[in-house]
Amino acid sequence: MKKLVLLLVITGVGYNALAQSAQKILNKTVINRLFTCQMDQLLDTLGHDYHLNIVFERDSLHKFDVVEHFFEESLKDVLDKVCSENGLHYWMESDGTIYILQTTDDLQRLQQLKKLTHNTLGPEFKSNIVSAKVMPMHFLFTVTGKVTDQGSGEGLPSATVSVRNTDLSTSTNADGNFTIFKIPSDTCVIEVSYSGYQPDYIRLNAKTIKSPIVFSLFKSLNTLNEVTILGKKSGVMNTDTKKVGVLQLSPASLDKLPNLGEKDIMRAFQLMPGVAATNESSSGVYVRGGTPDQNLVLLDGITIYQVDHLYGFFSAFNSNAIRDVQLYKGGFSSEYGGRLSSVTEINGKDGNKNEMEFGADLSLLSVNLFADGPINDKSSLLVAFRRSYQGPFYDKIFSQFNTSTVQGGPGGGPGGGGGGPGGGGFGEATTPASHFYDADLRYTYKVNDNNSFAWSVYSGTDKTDNSRALTIPSFISASAGNIDITDYTKYGNLGSSFKWFNQLNKNIHSNTYLTYSSYFNDRNRSTSGTTTDADGNDVAFENGTVENNDLKDFGFKSDWEWTMSNQMKLLFGGFGNYQKINYEYIQNDTSTLISQHNSAFSGGMYADLEIDPTSKLHIQPGLRATYFGPTGKPYIEPRLSASYVINENYTLKAATGQFYQFMNEVTREDIVDGNRNFWVLSNNSNIPVSEARHYMMGASYENDQLLLDVEGYYKTLSNLTQYTIQQTGFAPGTTSTVEENFYTGSGRAKGIEILLQKKMGRYTGWIGYTLADAENKFAVFGNNYYPADQDIRHEFKSINMYHYHRWNFAAVFLFSTGHPYTAPLTSYTVTSADGNTLTSFNISGKNAERLPDYHRLDLSATYDLIKINGNKIGSIGLSLFNVYNHVNIWYREYQLEGYQAITTDVNYLGFTPNLTLSLRWK
């Protein structure tokens, strides 16, 4: 066995003091000395002379010779130079210990060896916390503080703060603040932990308890080091043991997930059970049978209505501008409202308060730039910008889809809608081309310790071109011709928020928001071409539709938190919104089919009481009351959630609640041109306020290595809105007529979710399975329930990650049964008495058909770029999307020509490679 020498010097009262002391020594100590010795002897000398804890493997480093004369160089520069010349790295932990590494994976082994050596050196080396030197003077007092990132100074939400050797424990709020009551004495030790960071602790004394305590956590080295994380929140995706259906994610951990271009917070959630992952055309989340419009998405208090870019290949949120994200899959607290299914709360970075930081992410599809840093000692600014570009790789993917040719032969039987029995359809494939940009800005200003302001701006726009040419074969028309389809869409979001944080006293603080959000979605679709009439003459035709949907949302919200004791917390607040929606649907530039101009005011208040009668039981009753102007009625929403910790491994949890939604994105079903969605406000007539009730239960088993979580849910929905049109007259040269109606219906969703996650080790990942059923019932389609558009009966996900030195490999396999859809079966023509003809479709039952099963395999490999001091400065990544090039169908579209239905399969992306380069510098 190799000899190991660990030079350890214990200083300070906690990790923070040790780390800051070591940092100061590294930067300010000046070396004027000639070294002609082995590497291990040099480290011995530095450790002894400057009181540093340096851990290294003597036999491995003894073979390196050092012959250097240092002139007025800092100790940090000395370590940089000798490590660089010998292919080594060094890493400083939060306890001030410096580790000399040959590879980044050495850290875990050296940490274990350090612990073993402590045990052999005697009791005085077993703890970095100095024993209390005086008798306690204060008892049963309250401590407040904040947990921050040591590098940027930003607050860290949901960090675990506890008092050692007691049951006292709490979590930091969204701003990183915490309060603990009834601390036994001023000699206790406070411990802090947070996923992706090194733990910290400090021993209290009579002086430290007089002011808020700030814990500045150091990030963990990007390797397999096992750090004790209180509350077991050490995985890439974490759950809250006190709440059912809650997922927590820090963008700092996203580089451990499969990287398919850019770090994507919404795509990360889609890899978990209960969140559909097989809709490539949207980064929006389909949660437990719900639709994306039933998911409330908040970015710094701004409601975001368009959550994806590039037909879902990217989410609308730049991970470089995001601090943390939480997804509530159902049964969420009364703090949130206005949606039936789920809530995604996204908090932007406050800005680096300590130093300027710059970054760039370059891929074959997009560029992502950001800058982040202090303006002065009270304010900071973050700016981030992304844009896709049409480079060679972009052209390679999309140019093949610019022109499409009809395939197949003449049909004759029923069910010819795209490959059904009878073969009556003629198929082709097309993939849309698109580009996007978005920008984020966040300015923060700290007035004093109790007040701060933040201004956030988000802007994102997509332009999508799904235009194409159809070649009409001779078996359809006596003279072959062309149909040119123009399909252009522009959509996006512009939003801004102003936030005021106020710490009223140790127990009460508030966040007050003024928000503005603007959403737009414009589409221009037209068809032109030529056909041959009965006399053999060429006849030109042209028709089309224009859709414009514009939404403006002005909001006010004030959230208050009153920590009454360690066992009780009251969350309450008020809110108000004014929304205005315009929607127009125009045909052939002259006929206005729909023209809606609606507005509404809503406002109310909420209250939640978090109660912990014991350390094992958590109960959270809540109540939300909303007044909605168009109906002139109040809407009361009771909520309740609870959890019970059987022991340190097993937890039971449940939630229920009433939920209302006052605006909906309804579907204008069109089996010819494809379904389209638009936003509408509820009213007092044909668009009622939607309602849902949630019933959720679950159980979990968790230890340091594994998590097994099983949850079941049942949801009832009423007053759902469905928009339908009956459109006739598709024959060439004719003008179609449209009759539109809003229908009211109900729905239900139920399912079971199973998650098995391995959180530690060289290999990590999880397996998820969802068995679900989502159904709707509208009287216009009959008296029976039918599969909802988003219904997926079975979904299986396998996420696999493997770490080796600087390499991170990932493999993701996804499978789901097909989505339901409605298809035209046959067409028929009726000739009127005046000789005019009318052509119509016979269609299948509502969502009676199913697309083929969806499945794909994605692979990625990422190589980390690491400085000599162990800090990550970037990465190079290769991703392979849909490795075996399986054809997955997005939707089917139908075009009537010569009284035949031409079927177009609009497919998702096939095999798509991508390269990504990420760089960070300060």
N, C-alpha and C positions, 0 to 999 in steps of 0.2 A: 504494500500500500504506500502510495506517495506521501511524503512528508508535506504537511500543510502548516503554514505559519500565518496566524491572523493577528495583526497588530491593532489593538483596540484601546481607545482612550475614551472614558465616559465623562461627558461634560454636559452642563445645562440641566434643565428640569423637564425637557420633553423633546420630541422629534423636531418640532418647529425651531426651538432655540438651537439645537445641535446643527440642523441643516443651515440655518442662517449664519451661524458661527463659521461653519466649514466653507460656505460660499464666500464669506468675507475674507477668510484666510486665502482661499484659492485666487481671488481677484486682486488682493492688496499686498500679499507677501511677495517681496522682491528677492530673486535668487541671483547671487553673484558668486559662482562657484564652478570649479572644474571637477567633473566626474569621470573617472576611469575605472569602471567596475561592472559587475553583472547587474542586470535589471532588478533582481530581487534585493540586492544590497542598496541600490538607489532608493527603492521604495521603503526599505527599512529606515534609511536616513531621513527621508521626508516625513515619514510617520512619526518618528521619534522627535525630530527637531521642531515640528510644527503641530504636534499633538493631533494628528489625523488618524481616523480609523480606516486603515487601508487593508483590504482583504484580497489575497491573491494566492495562486498555487505556486509554491516556491520552485519545485522541480521543473515546471514548465517554463518559468521565467528566468531561471538561472542560466539557461543556454544563450540568452540575449546579452550581448556586450554593449555597454554604453560608454562612449567617449565623446563627451560634449563639454564645452565651456559656455556657461550661460552668463550673459552680461545684462544686468538690470531687467530681467525677464520675470513676469509674474509666475507664481506657482501653477496657475492654470495653463499658461503657455508652455511650461516645462512638461506637464503631463500630456498636453496635446502633441508636443513634438516627439517625445520618446515613445508614446503609444503609436503614433502615426508611422514612425520609421520602422517599427517592429510588427506592424499589422495587428495592433491591439486596440481595444476600446476601453474606456472607463465610464462608470455610471455611479452617480451619487444618490443614495437613498435619502428619504426624508429624515432619517435619524442621524445624518451626517456621515455615514459609512460610505467609503469609496471602494468600489469593486473594480478590479482589473480583469477584463474579459478577453478571451481569445475569440469567442463567438457570443452573440447575444443570449444564446440558450444556456451559457455558463452561469447566468445569474441565479437561477433557482438552486443549482447545486452548491454554489458558494454560500448562498443564504443558509442552506441546511448545515453546511460545515461550520458556519459561524455559530449557529445555535449549539452544535455539539461541543465546540471549543468553549463556549460560555459555560456549559455544564461542567466542564473539567477544570475551569479556572477558579471556581469558587462562587459562593452566593453573591459576592459583590458585583459580579459581572452578569448576573442573570436578568437584570432589568435595566433599561435606560431611564427609568423613572426613579429619581432620587427619593429615598424615604423621607417622610415628613420629619423635619428637624425641630418643629415646635408643636406644642399642644394646640388642638383646634380651638378657635376663638369664636366662630360663628356657626350657628346650627339652623337647619330647616329654612334655608334662604332660597332665593330664585336667581338663576343664572341665565343671561341672554347672550347671544352671539351670532356669528355668521361664519359659514363655511365657504371658502373661495378657492379658485384655481390659483396656484402660486405664480404661474407664469403671466396670466392675464388679469388677475384680480377680480374675475367675474364670480358671482354667486353660484353655488352648486345646489340645485333643488333635489329633494328626496334623499339627501345624505343622512346616514344613520348616526345619531348622537346619543351616547349612553353614559351612565355613571358606573364605573367598574365595581363589580361585586355587589350590585344592587339590581332591582327590577326596573329602575328608572331608565326610560328610553324614549326618544322622539325622533321625528324626521324633519329636516329643514323644509321650509315652504318654497314657493316658486322663485323667491328672491335669494334663497340660501340662508334665511334667518331661522333661529330656533329659540325656544324658551323651555327651561326645565325648572319645575317647582320642587320645593321641599328636599333640597340636597342635604344629606345628613350632616356634613361638616365641611369646613374650608380646607380640609386636607385630602379630600376625595380626588380621584383621577377621572377626568372626562375623556372619553374615547370617541373618535370620529372615523367613519369609513364611507367610501363612495366607489362605485364600480368604475374601474379604469384608473384609479388613483391609489397611492400608497396611504395606508392608515396613519393617523396622527393621534397624539394624546398629550395631556398636560396635567400636572398636579396643581390643584388650586391652592391658593394661599390668601391671607387677609387682604392683600393688595389687588390680586387679579379679579376678585369677585365684585369689585366696586365699579367696573366698567365692562361693556360688552367684550366678549372674547372672540378673537378672529383666528380661525384655523385656516391656514393656507396650505392646501394639499398639493403634493408633488405627483405628477403623472407617473404611472407605472411604465416600466420598460416594455416595449412591444414584444414580449416573449412569453414563455410559459411559467413565469414565476407565480407561485401560489401565495396569495396574500389573504390573510384572514379578513373576510368581509362580514361584518356584523349584519345579521338579517339575511345572509346568503345571497345578496344581490351582486353576484359576481359573473353572471352570464352576459352574453351579448344582448339578449332580450330579457328583461326582468318583469316579474309580476309583483303585485302588492298583496301580501298575505292577508291584509285587513279588508281588501275590496275584491269583489268578484268581477271578472271580465275586464281587468285593467292590464295594459301592456305599457312598459316604460322603456324608452330607448334614448341613449345619448349618441349623437353623431360621432363622438370620439371613438365609439366602438364599431362604427360601420365598416371600417377597413377590414374587420374580421369576417364580415359577411361576403357572400359572392358578389363580385364587382363586375357588373355588366355594362360598363361605360362610365358612370359616375355613381358616387355614393348617393343613394336614394332612400329617403326616410319612408316614403309611402310604399315603395316596393318591399322594403324590409318588413313592414307590417303584413303585407300580402303573403309572406312566407309562413305565417302562423295560422293555426286552425281557426276556423270561424270567419276568416277574411279571404274572400275569393281571390285566387292568384292567376286564373287562366284567361282573364280579360285583358289582353295585351293593349287594346285600344284605349285603356284608361288607367291612370295611376290612382283614380278615385277608388275608394274602398267600398266593396259590397260586403257588409257586415251582417252575418246571421240572417240572411234572406232579405236584407234591406237594400235599397238602392243608394247610389252616391248622393242624391239630393236629400236623403234622410240622414246623412252623416254631416254633423256640424263641424266645419273646419275653421279654426281660429288661429291666426298668425298675429301675435302681439295684440290680441283683442279684435283684429280685423276679420270679418267674415269673408272667406275666400270661396267664390262660387265656381271657379274653374281651377281644378287642382292638378292638371297634367299638361304636358307639352308633347309635340311630335307624335300624335296619336297614341299617347300613353307610354312611349318609350322613355320619357323623362317625367318626373313629377315637377310641379310648379315651384318647388321649394329647394333653394340652393343650400346644401348641407353646410357650406362654408359660412353661412350667415345664421345658422340655427344652433341654439344651445341645448335644448332638450325637447322631447316629444312624449306625449301620453295619449294613448288610445283607449277610450272607454267603450267596450263592445256592447254595452247595454246596462240597464239599471243604474245609470249615472245619477249623481247627486243633483239637488235642486239648484245648484249654482248655474247649471246649464239647462237650456230649454230651446224650444222652437224647432226641434227635430225629433223624429220618431225612433231612430235606430241607434245612433252612436255619436260619439264626440271625439274629434282629434284636436288636441290643444298643442300648439307649437309656439315655443318661446324663442325669440331671436337673441343673439348674443348682445350683451351690453356694450361690448367694445373693450379692447385691451387697454387697461389703465396703466400699464407699466412700460411698455415698449411698442414700437411700430413693428407690425408683422405684415408680410406680403405673401401672396400665393397665386399659383396658376395651375389649372388642370386642363390639359390638352388631350383631345381624343380625335379620332378620325371623323367624328360627327359634330363636335362642339368645342368651344373654348370657354373657360371659366376663370375669371380674374377676381381677386379681392384684395383690399387693403384695410388694415385694422390697427388702431393705435390711439394714444392720448393726444388731445389737443393742448391741454394744460393740466394742472393738478386736480381740476374739478370736472373735466369733461373728456369724452372720447368719441370717436367716430368710426363706423364700419361702413364700407361700400363694397358691394359685390355685383358682378355683372356676368351674365352667360349669354351665349348666342351659338346657334347651330350654323353651319356654313356648308355650301354646296361644293365640296372638294371632290377629288377623284373617287374616293370611297363612297361618298354620297351618291355620285352619279352611277357608280357600279350597282348600287342597291336598287335605285329607283328607275333608271333609264329603261330597263327592260320592261317596265310596266306602262310606259307612256302610250304604246299602241297595243290594242288587244284584238284578237281575231276570234270570231265565233267558231265554236267547235261543236261537233255532234251532227246528228241527222234529223230528218223530220220525224215528229212524234205523232201519236194518234190516240193514245189511251189516256185515261184519267191519271191524275197524280204526277203529271209531268213537270212539276215545279222543282227543277234542279236535281235531277237524278232520282226522282221517285219512280214508282211503278208506272210503266207505260212509256217512259223515255220521251215525254213530249217536250222537254226543254232543251235549249242549246246553251252550253256553258262556256264561260271564259273566265280568266283570272285577271285581277288588277290590284295594284297596291298604291296607295296615295303617296304623293310627294309633299314634303312640308318643311318649314323652318320656323324657328321661334327665337325670342329673346326675353330675358327678364332681368330686373335690377332690384337690388335691396339697399336701403340706406337706414342706418340707425344711429341717432345722436343721443348721448346721455349726458346729463349735467347733474352733479351732486351739489346741492345747496349746502347741506350740512349732514350730520350723522342721522338726522331724522327725516330728511326730505330730499327727494331726487326726482328729476324729470327725464322722460325718454320720448323721443319723436321717431316714429318708424314710417317708412314709405316702401311700398311694394308695387311694381309694375311688371306685367307680363303679357305678351301678345304672341299668338300663333297665326300663321297663314298656311292653309292647307289647300292643295290643288289635286283634286281627284278626277281631273278631266281626262278623257280618253276617246278613242275612235273605234267604232264597231264596223266590221266588214260584214255586209249582209250576203250570205251564200245564195246561190241560184235556186236551191230547192225551196227557199222561203219566198223569194221574189223572182219574177220572170227575168228581170234584169238586175244583176247584182249592183249594189250601191253601198254608200257609206252613211253612217250616222255619227255625227260629232256631238259628244256630250261634254258640256262645260259644267264643272262642279267646283266652285271656289268658296272657301269658308275662311272667315277671319274672326277670331274670338280671343278674349283675354280678360284681365282684371287690373284695376288700378285701385289701390287702397292706401290709407294713411291712418295712423293713430297717435294720440298724445296721451301719455301716461304720467300720473302723479303718484309717487309712493310716499306715504306718510306714516311714520312711527309715532303714534300718539303717546304711548308710554311703553313700559316693558311688556305689557300684556296685549296691547291692541295696536294693530296696524291696518292700513288700507291701501288699495290700488284703485285709482279712479281713471277711467278711460273716456276720451272723446274719439270716435271712429268715423271713418268714411270709406265706403267700398262701392266701386262702380264696375259692373260686369256688362260685356257686350258679346253678341254672337250673331254674325251676319253671314248669310249664305245666298249665293247666286247659282242656280242650277237651270240650265237651258239645254234643249235638244234641237238640232238642226240636221237636215239631210235631204235626200231625194229618194222618191219611190216611183214606180211605174204604174200608171193607172190601167184600166181595162182596155184602153185604145192604144196602149204602148207608148204613151207620152210620159216624159219625165216630169214629176211634180215635186216642187220644192216645198218643204214645210219647216216651221220653226215655232217652238213654244218654250216656255220656261216659267220658273217661279223665283221670287226673291223673298227671303225671310230676314227680319231684323228683330232681335230681342235685346232690349236695353234695360238694365236694372241699376238703381241707385239706392244706397242704404246708408242712412245717417244714424249713428248710435251713441248712447251714453250709458255707462255702467260704473257702479261703485261697489267694490267687493271689500268687505271688512272681516277681519279675523280677530276674535277675542279668545285668547288662551286663558281659561278660567282656573285650571289646575292641570296636574299631570293626567288626570282622568277625564277631563271635560274641555271641549273646545266648541265655541259657537262661531259659525260662519254665516254671515248675512249680508244683504245688499239690496240695491235697487237698480232698475234698468229702464231704458226707453229707446224706441227705434222708430224712425220714419222711413218708409220704403216706397219707391215709385217704380212701376214696371210698365214699359211700352213694348208691345208686340204687334208686328204687322206681317201679314202673309199676302203677297201680291202675285197675281198670275198674268203673264204676258204684258207686264208693265201697265196694264189698264184696269184689271179687275182686282179689287181689294177683297180678298176672301175673309181675312181677319184683321181687325184693328182694335186693339185693346190698350187703354190708357188708364191704369188704376194706381191708387196710392192708399197707404194705410199707416196709422199710428198704433203702436202697441207699447205697453209699459206695465211695470209691476214690481214685485219684490219677492225675495226668497229668504229662507233660513234653514240651516242645517245644524244639527247638534251631534257632535262626535263624542261618544261616551265609551269609556273603558272601565266598566265596573270592577274588572279584575285584569290581571296581566294577560289572560287568555281570551277574554270576551271583548269584542268590539261591536258596538251598535251605533248606527247612524240614521236616525229618522230625519226627514226633511219635508218642507212644504214650499211650493212655488205657486204664486198667483199672478195671472197675466190678464190685463184688459186689452181686448182687440177691437179697434175702432169700427171696422166695417160691419161687424155683427153686433156691436154695442153690448157685449157680454163679458163677464169675467170667467176665466178658466182656472180651476184649482187642480194642482198636480201634487198629490202626496207621493213621497218616496221613502223607501226603507231598505237598508242593507245591513248585514251582520256577518260576523265571522267568529269562529271559535277554534282556538289552537289547542288541539288535544294534547300534543306534546311538541318537542322541538322539531319533529318531522312531519306530523300530520295536521292538516287544517281543513275545517269545514267552512263553507261560506254560502251565502244566499242573498238575493236582492229582488225587489219588486218595485213597481212604480207606474204612475200614469204620465203620459206624455202627449203633448199637442204640437201640431205643426201648422203654421199659418200661411206658408207659401210652399208651393210645390213645383217641381220640374216635371211637367206632364209629357206624355209621349203622344206625338201625332203619328199614329201608325200609318205607314204607307208601304204596301207590299211591292210597289213598283219602284219607287225611288229610294226606299230604305227609311226606317223610322227616324224621326227627328224629335228633339226635346226642346221645350221652352219653359221659362219660368212664368208662373201666374200667382196672383194673390188670392187667398180665400175671400169669399164675399158672403152675402146674406141670401144668395139665390142658388146658382148652379155649381158653385165651387165651395163646398163646405170645409170647415176646419177639420183636418185629419186628426185621428186619435189612435193611440197604441197603449197596450198594457204589457209589461214585461214580467215574466216569472223565470228566475234563474237560480240554479243550485250547482254546487261543485264541491269537489274534494281534491286535495293535493298531498303528495308525499315529496319531501325535498330534503336533501342533505348537501354536503359540500360538492358532490360530484354530479348528482342526478336530480332531475325534477320530473315527476309524473303528475300531470294535471288532467282531471276529467271534469267537464262542465256540461250541463244540459240546460236547454232554454225552451220556452214556449212563449210566443208573442201573438196577440190578437190585434188586428188593425181594422179600423172602421173609417168611413167617410173618405176613402181613397178616391182619387179623381183620375178618370181615363178620358182621353180626347180621341175621337174617331172622326174620320171623314169617309164619305161615300163619293167617289170620283168616277165619272163616266165620260165616254167620248174620247177614247184614245186613238181612234183611227186617224191616219195621216190627213192633215189638212183640216181637222176638226178642232173645236175648242171644247175642252172638258168642262164639266160642271161639277161643283163641289157642294156638299152639304155637310156641315160640321156640327158636332154635338159634344157636350161634356156629360159624362156619365159618372154616377157615384156607386162605389162598390166597397167590398170588404176584403180582408186578407188574413192569412195566418201563416206563421212560420215556426218550425220546431226543429230541433237537432241535438246531436251529441258530438262533443269535440274531445279528442284525446291528443295529448301532447306528451312525448317522452323526449327529454332533453339531457344531453351530456354536456356539462358546463366547464369541465377542467380537463387538462391533459393535452398531449400533442394533437390528438384527434378530438374534435368537438362537433356539435351539431344537434339536430333533432329530427324526429319523425312526427308528423301530424296527420291526423285523419279526421274528416268531418262527414257525418251522415246527416243530411238535412233535407227539408221539404218546405218549399215556399209556394203558397197557392193564393190566387185571387178569385174573387167572384163578383162579376158584374152582370146585372139582369139582362143587359143588352146582348150578352154572349150566352145566356142560358141561366138555369137555376143551380148549376153545379160548379164546384170549384175546379179551376184549371191551373196548370203550372204557370207561375209568374215568369216574366221575361228573364229574371236573374236566377231562376231555380237551377241548382246543381245538386243532384242527389248524392253523389259520392265525390270526394276530393281527397287525394293523397299527396303528401309533400315529404320529400326526403332532402334534408339540407346537411351537407357534409363538408367539414372544414379540417384541413390538416396543416399544421405549422412545422416548418423545418428551417432552423436558423433564420435567415432573412426572408425566406419564401413562405407564402401563404397560398395554399391551393384550396379550391372550392368546387364542389359539384352539387347541382340542384336538379332534382327530377320532380316533375309535376305531372299529375294525371287527374282528369276529371271527366265525368260523363258530360254529354253534349248539352248545350243550351236549347231550350224550346223555341220554336218559331212558327209563324203562320205562313202557309204557302198557297199560291194559286194552283188549282188542280186542272181546270179547263177554262177555255174562253168560249163565249157564244155571241152571236150577232143577231140582232132583231131589226127587221126593216119595217119602218113605219108606213102609214098610208101615203105619205107624200114622197116616198122613195128614199128618205134618209135612213142611214144605218146607225145602230147603237151597239157598241161592243163592250162587253163586261166580262169579269172573271167569276168563275165559281171557285171559292177558296175553301181551304181545310177548316176544321174546327180551330177555335182559338188556341194557339200554341200546341197544336196536336202533333206537330212534327218535331224531330230532334236532329240537331246537327251531329255529325260524327264525334266520337270521343276526342278529347283534347289531351295531348301529352307532348312533352319536350324535355330535353336534357341540355343544361347549360354548364359550361366549365369555365373556370378562370384561374389564373396564376398571377400573383403579385409579388414583386421583389422590392423590399424596403430599402430606401437610401438612408443610411445612418451616419451621423458625424462621429468623430473620435470620442466625444463625450457621451455617446449613446442616444442623443436626441434624434428623432426621426425628422428628416428634412424633405422627404418626398417618397415617391414610389413609381415603379413602372409596372403596368398591368396589361395582360392579354386576356380578353374574354371571348368565348365562343358561344354564341347564342343559337339555340336549336341545333345542336351538334349534328344530329342525324337527319336534319333537313325535312322534318315531318311537316306535311301540309295541314295546317290548322285553319279552319274556316272561321272568319269573323262574322259575316252575315251573307245572305243571299239576296240578290237584287234581280228584278224582272223587268224586261222591256218587251212591249207588245209590238210586233212588226208582222204585217201580212196575216194578222189574226192568229199569230203564233207567239207563245211566250218564250222569250230568250232568257235563259238563266245565267246570271253572272255570280260566280263564287268570289267574293272579296275576301282574300286570304290574309292571315297574319304573316309576319316576316318568316322567311325560311332561314337557312344557315347564315349567320351574320357574325363575322369576326370584328373585333375592335381592339385598338391599342389606346392606352391612356398613360400619360405622363403627368405626375403631380409633383410640384415643387413648392417648398416653403422656405422663406428666408426672413431674417430679422436685421 
